[in-house]
């Protein structure tokens, strides 16, 4: 038996434990809610994590650089970036998978002489962790860009309200150079 078949057989157990360990990183009230609430509309974070790790696991068994893998990873990381997790805490859920597989399947891996395959599988998990970090940083950059734009817009509105700044559109039309007046534009 090869490692991928062994992992496929234990998939539901691995995913259940992985999800439980991921949500343990949240405060206890949130963690209990994420575990118990199954409605995707009432619990979009739990649903995103649950579906995301299932798809990630499937992709790890096949092609870790597929668009679907990156998309699901992006979904999970985006949630963590918005929740102000630190970078290490945001991507730590990836490494939990290695721990879970070692604890739950270590004996099977040794018994079936799959250590080399497992080492390669762990390398793929590490690559996904690095990719997760890149995704996290892009999300945080976007969040900071949005915040800067909000502050800039708010400041501009306040200046306008105080009559300290004017839009170009608000200038009197007779200030326009002759060349830009409507009667001189052919069209």
C-alpha positions in Angstrom: 0.0 0.0 0.0 1.3 3.5 -0.9 1.0 6.6 1.3 -1.6 8.3 -0.9 -4.0 5.3 -0.6 -3.4 5.1 3.2 -4.1 8.9 3.5 -7.2 8.5 1.4 -8.5 5.7 3.6 -8.1 7.9 6.7 -9.2 11.1 5.1 -12.4 11.7 7.1 -10.7 11.1 10.4 -7.7 13.3 9.5 -10.0 16.1 8.3 -12.1 16.0 11.4 -9.1 16.2 13.7 -7.5 18.9 11.6 -10.6 21.0 11.7 -10.9 20.6 15.5 -7.3 21.6 16.0 -7.6 24.6 13.7 -10.6 26.0 15.6 -8.9 25.4 18.9 -6.7 28.4 18.0 -9.8 30.7 18.4 -11.2 31.8 21.8 -13.3 29.1 23.5 -16.7 30.7 22.7 -15.8 31.1 19.0 -14.2 27.6 18.9 -17.3 26.0 20.3 -19.5 27.9 17.8 -17.3 27.0 14.9 -17.4 23.3 15.8 -21.1 23.1 16.5 -22.7 25.4 14.0 -23.0 23.5 10.6 -25.1 26.1 8.7 -22.8 27.8 6.2 -24.8 31.0 6.4 -24.7 31.2 10.2 -21.1 30.0 10.3 -19.3 31.2 7.1 -15.8 31.0 8.8 -16.3 27.4 9.9 -17.6 26.4 6.5 -14.8 28.1 4.7 -12.2 26.4 6.9 -13.9 23.0 6.7 -14.4 23.0 3.0 -11.0 24.6 2.4 -9.0 22.0 4.3 -10.9 19.2 2.6 -10.0 20.6 -0.8 -6.5 21.3 0.3 -6.1 17.7 1.5 -7.4 16.4 -1.8 -5.0 18.6 -3.7 -2.1 17.5 -1.5 -2.9 13.9 -2.6 -2.6 15.0 -6.3 -1.3 18.4 -7.4 -0.4 21.0 -4.8 0.1 23.8 -7.3 -3.3 23.6 -9.0 -5.5 26.7 -9.2 -8.1 25.0 -6.9 -5.4 24.5 -4.2 -4.3 28.1 -4.3 -7.9 29.3 -4.3 -8.9 27.3 -1.3 -5.7 28.3 0.5 -6.5 31.9 -0.3 -10.0 31.5 1.1 -8.7 30.3 4.5 -5.8 32.7 4.7 -8.0 35.7 3.8 -10.2 34.9 6.8 -7.2 34.8 9.1 -5.8 38.0 7.6 -9.0 39.9 8.2 -9.1 38.5 11.8 -5.7 40.1 12.5 -3.9 36.8 13.1 -0.1 37.2 13.1 1.6 35.7 10.1 2.9 32.7 12.0 -0.4 32.0 13.6 -2.3 32.5 10.3 -0.3 29.8 8.5 0.3 27.4 11.5 -2.8 25.4 10.6 -0.8 23.9 7.7 1.8 22.4 10.0 -1.0 20.9 12.1 -1.6 18.4 9.3 1.9 17.0 9.6 1.5 16.6 13.3 -1.8 14.9 13.0 -0.6 12.4 10.3 2.5 11.6 12.4 0.4 10.9 15.5 -2.4 9.0 13.8 -0.5 7.1 11.1 3.1 7.0 12.3 2.9 3.2 13.0 1.3 2.5 9.6 3.9 4.6 7.8 6.7 2.6 9.5 5.0 -0.7 9.1 4.5 -0.2 5.4 8.0 1.4 4.8 6.5 4.7 3.6 8.9 7.0 5.4 10.4 8.3 2.1 7.0 8.9 0.7 5.9 10.7 3.9 9.0 12.8 3.8 8.1 13.9 0.3 4.5 14.6 1.4 5.8 16.7 4.3 7.9 18.7 1.9 4.7 19.5 -0.1 3.0 20.6 3.1 6.0 22.9 3.7 5.6 24.4 0.2 2.0 25.1 0.9 2.9 26.8 4.2 5.3 29.1 2.3 2.6 29.8 -0.3 0.2 30.5 2.5 2.6 33.1 3.9 2.8 34.9 0.5 -1.0 34.9 0.3 -1.3 36.2 3.9 1.1 39.1 3.1 -0.8 40.1 0.0 -4.1 40.1 1.9 -2.6 42.2 4.7 -1.1 44.6 2.1 -4.6 45.0 0.5 -6.1 45.6 4.0 -3.6 48.3 4.7 -4.1 49.8 1.3 -7.9 50.0 1.9 -7.3 51.6 5.3 -5.0 54.2 3.9 -7.5 55.0 1.2 -10.3 55.3 3.8 -8.3 57.7 5.9 -7.3 59.7 2.8 -11.0 59.9 1.7 -12.2 60.8 5.1 -9.5 63.6 5.4 -10.5 64.9 2.0 -14.2 65.0 3.0 -13.4 66.8 6.2 -11.3 69.4 4.4 -14.1 70.0 1.9 -16.6 70.3 4.8 -14.4 73.0 6.3 -14.1 74.7 2.9 -10.4 74.3 2.9 -10.2 72.4 -0.4 -12.1 72.3 -3.7 -12.4 69.7 -6.4 -11.3 70.8 -9.9 -14.9 70.2 -11.0 -16.1 72.8 -8.5 -14.0 75.7 -10.1 -15.9 78.3 -12.0 -16.1 77.5 -15.7 -14.8 80.9 -16.8 -11.4 79.9 -15.2 -11.0 77.4 -18.0 -8.5 78.2 -20.6 -10.0 79.2 -24.0 -8.9 76.0 -25.7 -11.1 73.8 -23.3 -14.3 75.8 -23.6 -17.2 73.8 -25.1 -17.6 76.1 -28.1 -14.0 75.6 -29.1 -14.1 71.8 -29.0 -15.0 70.3 -32.4 -16.9 67.1 -32.2 
